[in-house]
Amino acid sequence: MKKVIVTGGNGFIGSNLVNFLLKKNYFVINIDNNKYVKANYLLKNINRKKYRFYKLDINSSKIFKILIKFKPDAIFNLAAETHVDRSIEAPKDFINSNILGTFNILEQIRNYKKKLKKKIKLIHVSTDEVYGDILGKDKSTENSPYQPSSPYSASKASADHLIKSYARTYGIDAMISNCCNNYGPGQFPEKFIPTLIFNILNNSPLPIYGKGKNTREWIHVEDHCNGLFTIYKKGKNAENYNIGSGNNISNLNLTKLLLKIVNKNKILIGKKVTIKFVKDRPGHDFRYAINSNKIRKKLKWRPAKNFERGLKETFDWYLYNYNFFNYFSKKKFFKRLGLKK
Ligand SMILES: NC(=O)c1ccc[n+]([C@@H]2O[C@H](COP(=O)([O-])OP(=O)(O)OC[C@H]3O[C@@H](n4cnc5c(N)ncnc54)[C@H](O)[C@@H]3O)[C@@H](O)[C@H]2O)c1
């Protein structure tokens, strides 16, 4: 049985990836510092025979010992500080986890390769946000310049550059994915779609930054996990792959679509559930859009989930797993962050 490490396996995409890999019969080692959640709601029922969890920061030198112990075939690096508003509030944490943490993983792989002369792949999970604002009808390709706008995207861009340099200089077998916005079960409540759902379920106004015209490309987390697995299986060393769905929608239209889905399913919502425009995020990127032809053509990957169906399933998931929200501190997760002072 092949063994793989998933860092950030207690986060939204990481948990979905752990489940995905376990279903494919991999032995999964999850490394997460559990900074935001004490327990993982999404992994509470998994088969522990093929699973180990280490509560550890990716900056720790113990990662080397874990590599020696399990001799994994690959590391999927998802551990990161991920909330753009939080990066505006407290950028240093993003430098520590996203840049220095990735640097430490690269160094531990380098040490491991030197000591054991064994191959190990790194699949590093980056974001489309590294490309910055894309205006008009353009889409970012893997060759577009990196133009990050927030401390979050700048820290992700730095990590990508470090990885490329390690692939070239030290021959580390590494690939990078640049994925668009994810949605699906288990996303932390500070993010846009879970916030909308939480407020719909709690008869509260739906906060939209600015006038809601900013557009994002949305992909279901299962399609992203499948894309990461495809890169692991078929990707080429030192290459970037954009993972996108082609579903671009403004924040305002997404909110309206979600309300339409809720109404269509005859779910009763309170009178206070109305759209409320709030102060915009400083430096808010207007539009992200990626061209994902490379992974579609070269690796034969494509997304499967229909957006409206995926959104309805996501709403239902939060409705039937409302207890998930209780895993998060009300103080940390339900207040507005990142307004410049
Ligand atoms: N969510 C998206 O839309 C999206 C899109 C593209 C790329 N990504 C990338 O995917 C990855 C996962 O994102 P997510 O949405 O699941 O985020 P998340 O915030 O839900 O999960 C991140 C996890 O990483 C852990 N973590 C953070 N810093 C750590 C550290 N120093 N050591 C160990 N663990 C640490 C956290 O505890 C958390 O469990 C990130 O690298 C993110 O940049 C996310």
The ligand as an SDF file (V2000), in Angstrom:
LIG
                    3D

 44 48  0  0  0  0  0  0  0  0999 V2000
   -9.9560   27.2850   -0.4600 N   0  0  0  0  0  0  0  0  0  0  0  0
   -9.6620   27.6760   -1.6950 C   0  0  0  0  0  0  0  0  0  0  0  0
  -10.5340   28.1930   -2.3960 O   0  0  0  0  0  0  0  0  0  0  0  0
   -8.2810   27.4560   -2.2580 C   0  0  0  0  0  0  0  0  0  0  0  0
   -8.0710   27.6570   -3.6260 C   0  0  0  0  0  0  0  0  0  0  0  0
   -6.8070   27.4140   -4.1550 C   0  0  0  0  0  0  0  0  0  0  0  0
   -5.7810   27.0000   -3.3370 C   0  0  0  0  0  0  0  0  0  0  0  0
   -5.9980   26.8310   -2.0150 N   0  0  0  0  0  0  0  0  0  0  0  0
   -4.8810   26.3380   -1.1790 C   0  0  0  0  0  0  0  0  0  0  0  0
   -5.2600   25.0680   -0.6970 O   0  0  0  0  0  0  0  0  0  0  0  0
   -4.6780   24.8410    0.5910 C   0  0  0  0  0  0  0  0  0  0  0  0
   -5.7540   24.4450    1.5880 C   0  0  0  0  0  0  0  0  0  0  0  0
   -6.7280   25.4790    1.6530 O   0  0  0  0  0  0  0  0  0  0  0  0
   -8.0510   25.3460    2.5370 P   0  0  0  0  0  0  0  0  0  0  0  0
   -9.0780   26.1880    1.9150 O   0  0  0  0  0  0  0  0  0  0  0  0
   -8.3170   23.9280    2.8180 O   0  0  0  0  0  0  0  0  0  0  0  0
   -7.5580   26.0710    3.8660 O   0  0  0  0  0  0  0  0  0  0  0  0
   -7.9530   25.8510    5.3880 P   0  0  0  0  0  0  0  0  0  0  0  0
   -7.6370   27.1380    6.0520 O   0  0  0  0  0  0  0  0  0  0  0  0
   -9.3210   25.2880    5.4970 O   0  0  0  0  0  0  0  0  0  0  0  0
   -6.9220   24.7230    5.8670 O   0  0  0  0  0  0  0  0  0  0  0  0
   -5.5510   24.9480    6.0460 C   0  0  0  0  0  0  0  0  0  0  0  0
   -5.0460   23.9580    7.0770 C   0  0  0  0  0  0  0  0  0  0  0  0
   -3.6330   24.1390    7.2070 O   0  0  0  0  0  0  0  0  0  0  0  0
   -3.2980   24.0900    8.5950 C   0  0  0  0  0  0  0  0  0  0  0  0
   -2.0730   24.8700    8.8030 N   0  0  0  0  0  0  0  0  0  0  0  0
   -1.9010   26.1940    8.6190 C   0  0  0  0  0  0  0  0  0  0  0  0
   -0.6490   26.5590    8.9070 N   0  0  0  0  0  0  0  0  0  0  0  0
    0.0020   25.4270    9.2870 C   0  0  0  0  0  0  0  0  0  0  0  0
    1.3200   25.1490    9.7160 C   0  0  0  0  0  0  0  0  0  0  0  0
    2.2350   26.1170    9.8150 N   0  0  0  0  0  0  0  0  0  0  0  0
    1.6510   23.8740   10.0350 N   0  0  0  0  0  0  0  0  0  0  0  0
    0.7200   22.8790    9.9650 C   0  0  0  0  0  0  0  0  0  0  0  0
   -0.5490   23.0870    9.5780 N   0  0  0  0  0  0  0  0  0  0  0  0
   -0.9040   24.3540    9.2420 C   0  0  0  0  0  0  0  0  0  0  0  0
   -4.5070   24.6750    9.3200 C   0  0  0  0  0  0  0  0  0  0  0  0
   -4.5610   24.2330   10.6620 O   0  0  0  0  0  0  0  0  0  0  0  0
   -5.6550   24.1400    8.4690 C   0  0  0  0  0  0  0  0  0  0  0  0
   -6.1340   22.9220    8.9830 O   0  0  0  0  0  0  0  0  0  0  0  0
   -3.9480   26.1190    0.9580 C   0  0  0  0  0  0  0  0  0  0  0  0
   -2.5820   25.9640    0.6500 O   0  0  0  0  0  0  0  0  0  0  0  0
   -4.5700   27.1740    0.0440 C   0  0  0  0  0  0  0  0  0  0  0  0
   -3.6640   28.2180   -0.2320 O   0  0  0  0  0  0  0  0  0  0  0  0
   -7.2310   27.0440   -1.4420 C   0  0  0  0  0  0  0  0  0  0  0  0
  1  2  1  0
  2  3  2  0
  2  4  1  0
  4  5  1  0
  4 44  2  0
  5  6  2  0
  6  7  1  0
  7  8  2  0
  8  9  1  0
  8 44  1  0
  9 10  1  0
  9 42  1  0
 10 11  1  0
 11 12  1  0
 11 40  1  0
 12 13  1  0
 13 14  1  0
 14 15  2  0
 14 16  1  0
 14 17  1  0
 17 18  1  0
 18 19  2  0
 18 20  1  0
 18 21  1  0
 21 22  1  0
 22 23  1  0
 23 24  1  0
 23 38  1  0
 24 25  1  0
 25 26  1  0
 25 36  1  0
 26 27  1  0
 26 35  1  0
 27 28  2  0
 28 29  1  0
 29 30  1  0
 29 35  2  0
 30 31  1  0
 30 32  2  0
 32 33  1  0
 33 34  2  0
 34 35  1  0
 36 37  1  0
 36 38  1  0
 38 39  1  0
 40 41  1  0
 40 42  1  0
 42 43  1  0
M  CHG  2   8   1  16  -1
M  END
$$$$
